[in-house]
Amino acid sequence: MVADLISADHGWLRSRDGKHSARVIFCPGKNRDGYFDNDNILGQAEKAMDILSSDYPDEDHVLIFDNATTHLKRAPDAPSASKMTKNPSHFGVEVPAKGPDGKTLYDPSGKPQKKKIHMSDGQLPNGTPHSFYFPPGHAQEGMF
């Protein structure tokens, strides 16, 4: 799979000297590079912005991505009312388990491995952070 950016004015996005590009060549699959996910898209966008700011600083740029999975992306530990429990529990959000290389880990059947993490803190109207979990020392320590 190839993911690249193109400009009507300049063609394929490259540095002026041709040494840098935002092109990503990716071999999808569980036993290869995994899948082109939101983290890969963000990495490609960072490369593109580096090239644009260093080689084309006097031009305005709009980057358009056509990738349906990015439409719903939020931080893995972001609060989600649709997933919260009604009563105290050992609730956590499931996220893909990653190896030391940052790639998703798979179980023997080929499904992505998951791990549970706590949601990040919320924020009260006055800006004060608010944990969704009982604090250390509480009778229900660590519960949601």
N, CA, C and O of each residue as an XYZ file, in Angstrom:
576
protein
N       0.845     -1.154      0.000
C       0.000      0.000      0.000
C       0.900      1.229      0.000
O       1.934      1.263      0.667
N       0.490      2.225     -0.753
C       1.226      3.485     -0.795
C       0.284      4.597     -0.371
O      -0.833      4.703     -0.877
N       0.739      5.424      0.558
C      -0.011      6.612      0.969
C       0.886      7.806      0.677
O       2.020      7.868      1.150
N       0.381      8.741     -0.093
C       1.190      9.892     -0.488
C       0.306     11.119     -0.573
O      -0.920     11.018     -0.546
N       0.929     12.266     -0.676
C       0.205     13.533     -0.801
C       0.616     14.191     -2.109
O       1.776     14.135     -2.516
N      -0.354     14.811     -2.753
C      -0.104     15.430     -4.052
C      -0.640     16.854     -4.055
O      -1.649     17.156     -3.418
N       0.046     17.712     -4.776
C      -0.334     19.117     -4.889
C      -0.614     19.443     -6.349
O       0.094     18.986     -7.245
N      -1.642     20.229     -6.574
C      -1.953     20.657     -7.942
C      -0.827     21.525     -8.501
O      -0.594     21.542     -9.710
N      -0.132     22.240     -7.625
C       0.935     23.144     -8.069
C       2.306     22.481     -8.164
O       3.106     22.838     -9.030
N       2.586     21.515     -7.280
C       3.943     20.974     -7.179
C       4.048     19.476     -7.448
O       5.158     18.943     -7.472
N       2.938     18.786     -7.651
C       2.985     17.334     -7.847
C       3.120     16.616     -6.521
O       2.633     17.099     -5.499
N       3.786     15.448     -6.527
C       3.962     14.671     -5.296
C       4.729     15.502     -4.283
O       5.696     16.180     -4.628
N       4.290     15.446     -3.020
C       4.921     16.262     -1.984
C       6.337     15.762     -1.706
O       6.537     14.656     -1.203
N       7.310     16.601     -2.043
C       8.726     16.320     -1.831
C       9.400     17.606     -1.378
O       8.903     18.703     -1.635
N      10.535     17.464     -0.701
C      11.331     18.652     -0.396
C      11.881     19.169     -1.721
O      11.952     18.436     -2.707
N      12.262     20.419     -1.728
C      12.752     21.008     -2.987
C      13.984     20.267     -3.518
O      14.181     20.176     -4.730
N      14.813     19.736     -2.606
C      16.006     19.009     -3.054
C      15.715     17.531     -3.362
O      16.606     16.798     -3.789
N      14.466     17.100     -3.144
C      14.063     15.731     -3.452
C      14.497     14.682     -2.442
O      14.265     13.492     -2.656
N      15.125     15.098     -1.340
C      15.630     14.136     -0.348
C      14.568     13.671      0.648
O      14.738     12.629      1.281
N      13.486     14.419      0.796
C      12.460     14.084      1.785
C      11.090     14.020      1.124
O      10.783     14.792      0.216
N      10.271     13.082      1.599
C       8.904     12.983      1.093
C       7.995     12.511      2.218
O       8.460     12.026      3.250
N       6.696     12.660      2.003
C       5.709     12.193      2.978
C       5.146     10.836      2.561
O       4.218     10.331      3.193
N       5.692     10.250      1.518
C       5.201      8.956      1.030
C       5.448      7.874      2.073
O       6.509      7.815      2.694
N       4.443      7.020      2.250
C       4.560      5.871      3.142
C       4.270      4.622      2.322
O       3.220      4.517      1.687
N       5.195      3.685      2.339
C       4.976      2.387      1.697
C       4.749      1.401      2.833
O       5.585      1.257      3.724
N       3.622      0.733      2.788
C       3.136     -0.033      3.931
C       2.676     -1.402      3.466
O       1.901     -1.500      2.515
N       3.132     -2.448      4.109
C       2.684     -3.811      3.796
C       1.659     -4.221      4.842
O       2.042     -4.653      5.929
N       0.355     -4.099      4.546
C      -0.664     -4.388      5.555
C      -0.778     -5.868      5.879
O      -0.487     -6.736      5.055
N      -1.207     -6.123      7.094
C      -1.438     -7.492      7.535
C      -0.869     -7.719      8.917
O       0.062     -7.033      9.338
N      -1.432     -8.687      9.622
C      -1.032     -8.918     11.013
C       0.413     -9.381     11.136
O       1.045     -9.128     12.162
N       0.949    -10.042     10.138
C       2.334    -10.515     10.203
C       3.284     -9.620      9.416
O       4.416    -10.006      9.123
N       2.822     -8.440      9.082
C       3.651     -7.518      8.308
C       3.767     -6.203      9.061
O       4.281     -6.181     10.179
N       3.300     -5.100      8.471
C       3.388     -3.794      9.126
C       2.158     -3.472      9.958
O       2.051     -2.362     10.479
N       1.233     -4.402     10.098
C      -0.012     -4.111     10.807
C      -0.991     -3.465      9.845
O      -1.151     -3.920      8.713
N      -1.637     -2.420     10.289
C      -2.612     -1.728      9.449
C      -2.364     -0.237      9.532
O      -1.888      0.259     10.553
N      -2.679      0.477      8.473
C      -2.445      1.917      8.413
C      -3.498      2.595      9.281
O      -4.613      2.861      8.833
N      -3.131      2.869     10.518
C      -4.091      3.397     11.485
C      -3.870      4.890     11.715
O      -3.065      5.528     11.036
N      -4.598      5.428     12.678
C      -4.535      6.863     12.943
C      -3.133      7.330     13.325
O      -2.732      8.434     12.954
N      -2.384      6.514     14.057
C      -1.021      6.903     14.418
C      -0.145      7.037     13.176
O       0.688      7.940     13.101
N      -0.326      6.149     12.207
C       0.435      6.246     10.959
C       0.048      7.498     10.181
O       0.905      8.165      9.600
N      -1.239      7.812     10.172
C      -1.715      9.004      9.463
C      -1.143     10.259     10.109
O      -0.727     11.184      9.411
N      -1.121     10.296     11.446
C      -0.537     11.445     12.140
C       0.954     11.571     11.829
O       1.454     12.677     11.621
N       1.659     10.450     11.797
C       3.081     10.476     11.458
C       3.321     11.010     10.059
O       4.246     11.792      9.838
N       2.490     10.592      9.111
C       2.617     11.080      7.743
C       2.322     12.574      7.686
O       3.014     13.315      6.988
N       1.306     13.021      8.412
C       0.966     14.447      8.429
C       2.107     15.274      9.021
O       2.393     16.369      8.536
N       2.757     14.760     10.062
C       3.895     15.479     10.654
C       5.032     15.624      9.654
O       5.634     16.692      9.550
N       5.333     14.550      8.912
C       6.370     14.629      7.877
C       6.000     15.670      6.832
O       6.831     16.480      6.421
N       4.733     15.637      6.404
C       4.269     16.584      5.387
C       4.404     18.018      5.881
O       4.875     18.887      5.148
N       3.991     18.269      7.124
C       4.067     19.635      7.658
C       5.511     20.098      7.808
O       5.803     21.277      7.608
N       6.421     19.184      8.157
C       7.843     19.544      8.232
C       8.353     19.990      6.867
O       9.047     21.001      6.759
N       8.010     19.240      5.832
C       8.435     19.592      4.470
C       7.826     20.920      4.055
O       8.520     21.788      3.526
N       6.532     21.081      4.293
C       5.851     22.311      3.877
C       6.398     23.534      4.598
O       6.576     24.584      3.980
N       6.668     23.417      5.898
C       7.157     24.586      6.639
C       8.601     24.929      6.285
O       8.979     26.100      6.332
N       9.418     23.931      5.931
C      10.811     24.237      5.599
C      11.014     24.599      4.127
O      11.868     25.427      3.811
N      10.248     23.996      3.232
C      10.487     24.206      1.801
C       9.456     25.091      1.104
O       9.725     25.633      0.032
N       8.291     25.237      1.703
C       7.233     26.039      1.077
C       6.585     26.955      2.124
O       5.360     26.969      2.250
N       7.396     27.724      2.882
C       6.857     28.498      4.007
C       5.964     29.668      3.607
O       5.164     30.131      4.420
N       6.082     30.148      2.393
C       5.315     31.325      1.977
C       4.021     30.969      1.264
O       3.384     31.828      0.655
N       3.633     29.705      1.340
C       2.402     29.263      0.690
C       1.430     28.735      1.738
O       1.839     28.254      2.794
N       0.142     28.832      1.433
C      -0.884     28.249      2.298
C      -1.134     26.821      1.835
O      -1.157     26.546      0.635
N      -1.320     25.913      2.786
C      -1.501     24.506      2.453
C      -2.721     23.946      3.164
O      -2.994     24.288      4.315
N      -3.448     23.089      2.475
C      -4.575     22.364      3.058
C      -4.317     20.885      2.799
O      -4.163     20.465      1.652
N      -4.270     20.097      3.874
C      -4.078     18.654      3.725
C      -5.431     17.978      3.876
O      -6.140     18.207      4.856
N      -5.785     17.152      2.914
C      -7.067     16.446      2.940
C      -6.781     14.950      2.964
O      -6.034     14.427      2.136
N      -7.390     14.276      3.931
C      -7.203     12.834      4.077
C      -8.542     12.147      3.882
O      -9.546     12.552      4.468
N      -8.557     11.108      3.060
C      -9.769     10.327      2.855
C      -9.558      8.970      3.516
O      -9.125      8.009      2.879
N      -9.872      8.917      4.802
C      -9.697      7.683      5.556
C     -10.792      7.639      6.602
O     -10.737      8.380      7.584
N     -11.779      6.791      6.412
C     -12.966      6.767      7.270
C     -12.646      6.525      8.743
O     -13.366      7.026      9.606
N     -11.587      5.771      9.059
C     -11.295      5.495     10.469
C     -10.853      6.736     11.227
O     -10.941      6.765     12.454
N     -10.382      7.756     10.532
C      -9.954      8.975     11.228
C     -11.135      9.833     11.648
O     -10.971     10.718     12.488
N     -12.302      9.606     11.104
C     -13.460     10.453     11.400
C     -13.887     10.364     12.857
O     -14.391     11.343     13.407
N     -13.700      9.225     13.487
C     -14.144      9.017     14.864
C     -12.988      8.959     15.852
O     -13.195      8.603     17.012
N     -11.806      9.293     15.434
C     -10.630      9.137     16.289
C     -10.659     10.096     17.468
O     -10.956     11.283     17.334
N     -10.342      9.539     18.618
C     -10.136     10.320     19.831
C      -9.048      9.605     20.613
O      -8.663      8.490     20.261
N      -8.553     10.227     21.658
C      -7.512      9.586     22.466
C      -8.030      8.257     23.004
O      -9.201      8.166     23.373
N      -7.190      7.224     23.058
C      -7.650      5.914     23.529
C      -8.253      5.945     24.930
O      -9.143      5.153     25.242
N      -7.771      6.860     25.778
C      -8.280      6.927     27.149
C      -9.288      8.057     27.358
O      -9.589      8.412     28.498
N      -9.810      8.624     26.269
C     -10.783      9.719     26.380
C     -12.089      9.222     26.993
O     -12.532      8.112     26.697
N     -12.710     10.044     27.851
C     -14.002      9.646     28.423
C     -15.036      9.381     27.329
O     -15.101     10.099     26.331
N     -15.833      8.348     27.531
C     -16.871      7.984     26.575
C     -18.120      7.582     27.345
O     -18.152      6.518     27.963
N     -19.144      8.421     27.313
C     -20.379      8.143     28.046
C     -21.029      6.848     27.568
O     -21.684      6.166     28.356
N     -20.865      6.502     26.312
C     -21.505      5.291     25.789
C     -20.880      4.012     26.340
O     -21.474      2.939     26.234
N     -19.687      4.116     26.926
C     -19.015      2.919     27.439
C     -18.960      2.867     28.960
O     -18.519      1.867     29.527
N     -19.403      3.930     29.627
C     -19.327      3.980     31.087
C     -20.371      3.069     31.729
O     -21.440      2.832     31.167
N     -20.038      2.562     32.919
C     -20.970      1.719     33.661
C     -21.838      2.577     34.577
O     -21.464      3.694     34.933
N     -22.998      2.045     34.952
C     -23.937      2.779     35.800
C     -23.525      2.727     37.270
O     -23.717      3.704     37.993
N     -22.972      1.625     37.716
C     -22.594      1.428     39.116
C     -21.086      1.247     39.228
O     -20.418      0.962     38.234
N     -20.538      1.412     40.451
C     -19.092      1.222     40.623
C     -18.640     -0.139     40.095
O     -19.285     -1.162     40.326
N     -17.532     -0.123     39.391
C     -16.987     -1.358     38.821
C     -15.504     -1.167     38.541
O     -14.973     -0.063     38.666
N     -14.853     -2.241     38.165
C     -13.446     -2.171     37.744
C     -13.418     -1.883     36.243
O     -12.842     -2.638     35.460
N     -14.041     -0.795     35.868
C     -14.207     -0.412     34.469
C     -12.907      0.159     33.903
O     -12.171      0.872     34.585
N     -12.651     -0.167     32.669
C     -11.556      0.417     31.914
C     -11.907      0.343     30.444
O     -12.730     -0.476     30.036
N     -11.293      1.186     29.659
C     -11.538      1.149     28.218
C     -10.537      0.191     27.581
O      -9.372      0.142     27.977
N     -10.999     -0.562     26.599
C     -10.121     -1.498     25.907
C      -9.391     -0.786     24.785
O      -9.995     -0.081     23.977
N      -8.095     -0.980     24.751
C      -7.258     -0.411     23.699
C      -6.388     -1.530     23.132
O      -6.145     -2.528     23.811
N      -5.920     -1.374     21.897
C      -5.039     -2.405     21.338
C      -3.740     -2.499     22.141
O      -3.155     -1.480     22.507
N      -3.297     -3.716     22.408
C      -2.007     -3.926     23.078
C      -0.907     -3.721     22.047
O      -1.007     -4.204     20.919
N       0.137     -3.009     22.433
C       1.251     -2.712     21.525
C       2.527     -3.367     22.036
O       2.741     -3.474     23.244
N       3.363     -3.798     21.118
C       4.661     -4.365     21.470
C       5.681     -3.259     21.676
O       5.348     -2.085     21.517
N       6.926     -3.605     22.027
C       7.976     -2.604     22.242
C       8.248     -1.752     20.999
O       8.728     -0.623     21.104
N       7.935     -2.307     19.817
C       8.143     -1.573     18.567
C       6.966     -0.677     18.209
O       6.985     -0.018     17.170
N       5.930     -0.645     19.065
C       4.764      0.201     18.821
C       3.715     -0.426     17.927
O       2.686      0.192     17.657
N       3.953     -1.636     17.466
C       2.993     -2.305     16.588
C       1.980     -3.093     17.408
O       2.286     -3.580     18.497
N       0.771     -3.210     16.868
C      -0.294     -3.955     17.529
C       0.097     -5.422     17.668
O       0.653     -6.021     16.748
N      -0.205     -5.992     18.840
C       0.039     -7.413     19.083
C      -1.211     -8.211     18.721
O      -2.329     -7.733     18.912
N      -1.028     -9.423     18.200
C      -2.138    -10.274     17.779
C      -2.111    -11.587     18.545
O      -1.044    -12.093     18.892
N      -3.311    -12.142     18.808
C      -3.388    -13.450     19.458
C      -3.241    -14.538     18.391
O      -3.213    -14.224     17.202
N      -3.146    -15.805     18.791
C      -2.938    -16.888     17.814
C      -4.016    -16.984     16.735
O      -3.756    -17.499     15.647
N      -5.230    -16.492     17.026
C      -6.296    -16.563     16.021
C      -6.241    -15.393     15.041
O      -7.038    -15.333     14.105
N      -5.305    -14.462     15.250
C      -5.164    -13.333     14.334
C      -5.906    -12.086     14.752
O      -5.874    -11.084     14.037
N      -6.578    -12.121     15.895
C      -7.307    -10.943     16.372
C      -6.370    -10.056     17.182
O      -5.495    -10.559     17.886
N      -6.549     -8.727     17.085
C      -5.697     -7.834     17.881
C      -5.893     -8.089     19.378
O      -7.020     -8.240     19.849
N      -4.788     -8.135     20.113
C      -4.868     -8.271     21.565
C      -5.325     -6.942     22.154
O      -5.011     -5.877     21.622
N      -6.064     -7.010     23.251
C      -6.570     -5.802     23.910
C      -6.055     -5.756     25.340
O      -5.727     -6.784     25.932
N      -5.992     -4.549     25.880
C      -5.704     -4.375     27.296
C      -6.623     -3.275     27.810
O      -7.066     -2.419     27.045
N      -6.907     -3.303     29.106
C      -7.788     -2.298     29.704
C      -6.953     -1.237     30.403
O      -5.990     -1.540     31.106
N      -7.347      0.015     30.191
C      -6.703      1.141     30.862
C      -7.784      2.034     31.449
O      -8.939      1.976     31.025
N      -7.416      2.861     32.426
C      -8.359      3.831     32.978
C      -8.582      4.955     31.978
O      -7.685      5.301     31.209
N      -9.788      5.524     31.993
C     -10.059      6.709     31.189
C      -9.270      7.876     31.772
O      -8.963      7.890     32.964
N      -8.949      8.841     30.942
C      -8.268     10.036     31.435
C      -9.239     10.849     32.283
O     -10.452     10.650     32.214
N      -8.703     11.755     33.075
C      -9.540     12.593     33.930
C     -10.446     13.488     33.101
O     -10.120     13.868     31.976
N     -11.591     13.816     33.688
C     -12.483     14.803     33.102
C     -12.106     16.184     33.618
O     -11.083     16.356     34.282
N     -12.941     17.160     33.305
C     -12.675     18.528     33.742
C     -13.982     19.163     34.177
O     -14.974     19.110     33.451
N     -13.988     19.766     35.360
C     -15.166     20.465     35.862
C     -15.302     21.803     35.146
O     -14.336     22.270     34.542
N     -16.486     22.439     35.197
C     -16.684     23.709     34.488
C     -15.657     24.790     34.840
O     -15.345     25.640     34.006
N     -15.131     24.763     36.069
C     -14.140     25.782     36.446
C     -12.719     25.400     36.021
O     -11.770     26.119     36.332
N     -12.565     24.279     35.315
C     -11.263     23.860     34.815
C     -10.523     22.883     35.705
O      -9.456     22.395     35.331
N     -11.067     22.587     36.877
C     -10.428     21.650     37.796
C     -10.508     20.227     37.242
O     -11.580     19.788     36.828
N      -9.382     19.501     37.228
C      -9.440     18.107     36.773
C     -10.271     17.261     37.738
O     -10.299     17.517     38.942
N     -10.942     16.259     37.194
C     -11.786     15.389     38.009
C     -11.567     13.941     37.584
O     -11.822     13.577     36.436
N     -11.091     13.115     38.524
C     -10.875     11.700     38.230
C     -12.208     10.958     38.251
O     -13.082     11.265     39.061
N     -12.360      9.990     37.366
C     -13.559      9.154     37.333
C     -13.405      7.921     38.226
O     -14.331      7.118     38.341
N     -12.246      7.772     38.853
C     -11.951      6.591     39.654
C     -11.736      6.987     41.114
O     -11.233      8.070     41.412
N     -12.132      6.079     42.024
C     -11.934      6.336     43.443
C     -10.433      6.418     43.736
O      -9.650      5.646     43.183
N     -10.027      7.365     44.618
C      -8.600      7.591     44.883
C      -7.990      6.526     45.795
O      -8.708      5.758     46.434
N      -6.662      6.489     45.847
C      -5.983      5.570     46.767
C      -6.452      5.824     48.205
O      -6.651      6.969     48.613
N      -6.621      4.749     48.952
C      -7.069      4.863     50.330
C      -8.574      4.773     50.499
O      -9.051      4.548     51.611
N      -9.331      4.940     49.433
C     -10.790      4.826     49.482
C     -11.161      3.342     49.532
O     -10.417      2.495     49.037
N     -12.310      3.036     50.129
C     -12.764      1.639     50.221
C     -12.912      0.993     48.844
O     -12.759     -0.221     48.707
N     -13.209      1.802     47.826
C     -13.364      1.278     46.458
C     -12.227      1.778     45.560
O     -12.437      2.090     44.388
N     -11.041      1.845     46.122
C      -9.862      2.344     45.413
C      -9.741      1.755     44.007
O      -9.827      0.542     43.815
N      -9.539      2.644     43.028
C      -9.329      2.214     41.650
C     -10.579      1.861     40.879
O     -10.519      1.610     39.676
N     -11.726      1.837     41.567
C     -12.969      1.500     40.864
C     -13.527      2.747     40.194
O     -13.269      3.869     40.629
N     -14.287      2.538     39.142
C     -14.927      3.606     38.381
C     -16.221      3.973     39.054
O     -16.933      4.858     38.582
